[in-house]
Amino acid sequence: MEDTRLKEIRKNERKSHIEMYSNDELYKEGSWLRRPIKTVVDLIPLFDKYEEINVLDLGCGVGRNCICIAQHYHDRLCKIDCVDILDLAIEKLHANANKYGVTSNICGIVKSIDDYQIKGNNYDLVMAISSLEHVDSKETFANKLQEIEQGIRKNGIVCLVANSNIKEFDKKTGNEMPPQFEVNLLTEEMQTIFEKTFSEWTVLKTTVVDQQYDIPRDSGICELKTSVVTFMARKE
Ligand SMILES: C[S@@+](CC[C@H](N)C(=O)[O-])C[C@H]1O[C@@H](n2cnc3c(N)ncnc32)[C@H](O)[C@@H]1O
């Protein structure tokens, strides 16, 4: 992707995430942050027999998904590395960790997923919820998945949720706008990359759900249409 386009997208994204995180409080009714996503809630008990659990949350935001994991495993050796490009997200993540009594479990890192080197054979769970489509190119997307594959240890789980086939429309005019996502893959292509990368793994969940919602942009509110791909698998 050309540098100016990448900068433009990241500027727009920064703006919309700052707006969303400033207006919405974690686990508060009526907010998109009101609860963790169901896929994550469902996978939490899968680690119940573990003494020690190492988690990586890529594009963690303010902790919607990782804080409930930290709460569940608070009495074990549970360490969650939380990576986000946005300083405000990590600031709020730490405040939320403090509020929910899980400071010792959460390690916030302000970094782009592009530059975050995933340590090999280190994690029991790696999740990327609505974040991998924000890496800087399709090549990085594929490479990062390989890194995730290498970074998870035996019996560990990968949990990916990513937007595909994205279209944006100006709410006022109805005009189609360039989607403010760095990587916009066709749904089938995304599914194929996931399946190929984790071809030796046991697939636990694979779904595609069409969604539509409003999102703040520089030009005003846009309507986002997307096919959300969920892929969850276990390394045998
Ligand atoms: C839609 S939010 C999802 C946040 C969180 N995963 C959740 O489900 O609540 C996307 C998050 O990814 C972060 N993000 C976007 N691009 C990123 C990148 N290249 N590297 C790391 N984080 C990124 C944003 O700052 C934002 O917090």
The ligand as an SDF file (V2000), in Angstrom:
LIG
                    3D

 27 29  0  0  0  0  0  0  0  0999 V2000
  -12.2760   -2.4800   16.4600 C   0  0  0  0  0  0  0  0  0  0  0  0
  -11.0760   -2.2660   17.7000 S   0  0  0  0  0  0  0  0  0  0  0  0
  -11.1610   -3.8280   18.5230 C   0  0  0  0  0  0  0  0  0  0  0  0
  -10.5300   -3.7850   19.8890 C   0  0  0  0  0  0  0  0  0  0  0  0
  -10.5940   -5.0890   20.6710 C   0  0  0  0  0  0  0  0  0  0  0  0
   -9.9480   -6.1830   19.9880 N   0  0  0  0  0  0  0  0  0  0  0  0
  -12.0270   -5.4410   20.9690 C   0  0  0  0  0  0  0  0  0  0  0  0
  -12.5430   -6.4280   20.3990 O   0  0  0  0  0  0  0  0  0  0  0  0
  -12.6460   -4.7270   21.7620 O   0  0  0  0  0  0  0  0  0  0  0  0
   -9.5440   -2.3760   16.8110 C   0  0  0  0  0  0  0  0  0  0  0  0
   -8.3220   -2.0820   17.6810 C   0  0  0  0  0  0  0  0  0  0  0  0
   -7.1470   -2.3680   16.9320 O   0  0  0  0  0  0  0  0  0  0  0  0
   -6.2220   -1.3220   17.1260 C   0  0  0  0  0  0  0  0  0  0  0  0
   -5.3490   -1.2960   15.9410 N   0  0  0  0  0  0  0  0  0  0  0  0
   -5.6390   -0.8500   14.7000 C   0  0  0  0  0  0  0  0  0  0  0  0
   -4.5910   -1.0150   13.8930 N   0  0  0  0  0  0  0  0  0  0  0  0
   -3.6180   -1.6040   14.6220 C   0  0  0  0  0  0  0  0  0  0  0  0
   -2.2880   -2.0370   14.3500 C   0  0  0  0  0  0  0  0  0  0  0  0
   -1.7630   -1.9250   13.1400 N   0  0  0  0  0  0  0  0  0  0  0  0
   -1.5660   -2.5720   15.3490 N   0  0  0  0  0  0  0  0  0  0  0  0
   -2.1010   -2.6880   16.6160 C   0  0  0  0  0  0  0  0  0  0  0  0
   -3.3460   -2.3000   16.9320 N   0  0  0  0  0  0  0  0  0  0  0  0
   -4.1020   -1.7790   15.9460 C   0  0  0  0  0  0  0  0  0  0  0  0
   -7.0480   -0.0660   17.2870 C   0  0  0  0  0  0  0  0  0  0  0  0
   -6.3390    0.9640   17.9420 O   0  0  0  0  0  0  0  0  0  0  0  0
   -8.2200   -0.6120   18.0860 C   0  0  0  0  0  0  0  0  0  0  0  0
   -7.9910   -0.5090   19.4640 O   0  0  0  0  0  0  0  0  0  0  0  0
  1  2  1  0
  2  3  1  0
  2 10  1  0
  3  4  1  0
  4  5  1  0
  5  6  1  0
  5  7  1  0
  7  8  2  0
  7  9  1  0
 10 11  1  0
 11 12  1  0
 11 26  1  0
 12 13  1  0
 13 14  1  0
 13 24  1  0
 14 15  1  0
 14 23  1  0
 15 16  2  0
 16 17  1  0
 17 18  1  0
 17 23  2  0
 18 19  1  0
 18 20  2  0
 20 21  1  0
 21 22  2  0
 22 23  1  0
 24 25  1  0
 24 26  1  0
 26 27  1  0
M  CHG  2   2   1   9  -1
M  END
$$$$
